[in-house]
Amino acid sequence: MKVLQFTPPVPQEDSVIVDEDILSHFYNYFHRHKQLQITLVIKGTGTLMVGNYSQAFQPNDIYILGANQPHIFKSDPTHFINPQVGNAHAIHVFFDLERLPKSFLDLPEMELISRFLRTIQNGLQLPARHANHVGRMIKKLKNKSSLDRLLSVINLFQYFAKEVKEWKSLHTGFSNYPVSDSEGIRMNDIFQYTLDHYAENITLSRIADIANITPHAFCKYFKKHTRKTYNTFLNEIRINEACKRIINSSYDGISTIAYSTGFNSATNFNRVFRKTTGMSPSDYIRAYKSKDR
C-alpha cells in the first residue's frame, strides 16, 4: 500500500476524461494523479481526505482537486458490511491541463479561467446552492464527444470563475504537502487505520506500531507531514463522523454520539466539537434542522 500514482482509464488523445463509478464502495487507496479532478458524489457517504485535510462527504457534494494532490474518498463502514453494487455512485472529470498549450491559457478570453485555475491547487468544494445546476452540467458531459466535452468543461470553468464566490477551501494552511512513495506507504497505513478504528481507544503506541516507528519518532513524523498532532487529526475524524450522524439522524442523543465516535465523555466531546466546528453540538443540530426546512 502506498500513495498510488493512479491513471484514469482514458484514451491517450483526450485531454478531458469522464469516468462514472457505480460501485459497492469508492476507490479505497490514498492516491494521486497528474490530472485535475472534478467529482460529483451522487450516492454514498464517507470521509474525504485531501493531503492533510479531512471532512465528511455526502450525495450532491462537488469537489475540485488539484493535480497530484494525494486524496481518498473513504466510504463509510456500511458500504463494506453490505457491499452491493450501486452503494457508491460518482462522476469524476479528469482534466490534464499540461496538454493545453500555455498560449491558449494566456489568451485574453481565458484570463478569468486562468486566474481561477491558479486557486485550485489545494482543492475546493462547491457551495451547496450551486450543486444542482453544476451537477446537471457534469452529468451531461458523459454523452459528449471529445471536442464538445473539452468546450463544455471550459464553459464549466467559466461558470466557476464568474458565478461562484464562496468556495470552501480544502486547505489547512500547509500548502506544500510533499509525499514520496515511501512516505506514502506509511501515511496511507496511518490514515486507513484511523478511519477504520476511530471509535476505539487508539493509543500513541498502537498507531506508532502501525507506522512501524517509535512513539517519539511518530509524533515528530506526523507533525512534520501534516502540521498537526495525531490527536488533533483523530478528533477531526471523530467530529466528521459525529456530524454525519447528526445529518443522518442516526443517534439517540448527544451522549450517544460522543461515546460511539470514540470520546470518553460528553464534556470532552462538546469541547472538541465546538473547537472544530465553531458551534456546540446542540447549536449544530438546530442549525441543520432549520436549514432542512
Disulfide bonds with the S-S distance in Angstrom:
none
